[in-house]
Amino acid sequence: MNQNQSQQSSDGRHEDDTALSEFLASLMEYTPTIPDELVEHYLGKSGFQCPDLRLSVLLSPIRLVAVATQKFVAEVATDALQQCKARQASIVKDKRDKQQKDKRLILTMEDLSKALREHGVNVKHQEYFADNPATGMDPASRDE
């Protein structure tokens, strides 16, 4: 490896370190929606440890996870809203005429489940009492 290549690689590392430092400084000025204490609690509970000294200064890893989590939640919420709009747009015209007075969007668990599934999270919710047709029936009539 000649001297030019080694100088370029060290310059590249220096630029990366500078960019990382600038990013971490801007991250410390930003206040995410998710509180640092909450992120710190769940990171500690999951056994998170940060061996990189460049990142362990103050709250950088915690703030970084908070910003990433905020972005994930925002993307899921946006996708769920799109699912909700698509579902309500597919309602039959007769029902739509009755609903013209009430134009509110109603987010359902199915909308949220579809949005989460697009991001690799599978959600299974428990059946509610009214969702199970066999609930409340006489045990003898359930077998039929």
Number of C-alpha atoms within 10 A of each C-alpha: 5 6 8 8 10 11 11 11 12 11 12 12 12 12 12 12 13 12 12 14 14 12 12 20 12 10 17 15 9 11 12 18 11 14 12 19 12 12 18 18 11 11 15 11 9 9 7 11 10 10 8 9 7 14 16 13 10 10 14 18 23 21 24 18 17 22 19 13 16 15 14 14 13 12 15 20 17 14 19 22 19 15 20 21 15 12 15 15 11 9 11 9 10 8 9 15 9 9 12 9 8 8 9 8 10 12 17 13 14 15 21 19 19 19 23 20 13 11 13 9 11 12 13 8 9 7 8 8 10 9 9 9 9 13 12 10 9 9 10 7 8 11 7 5
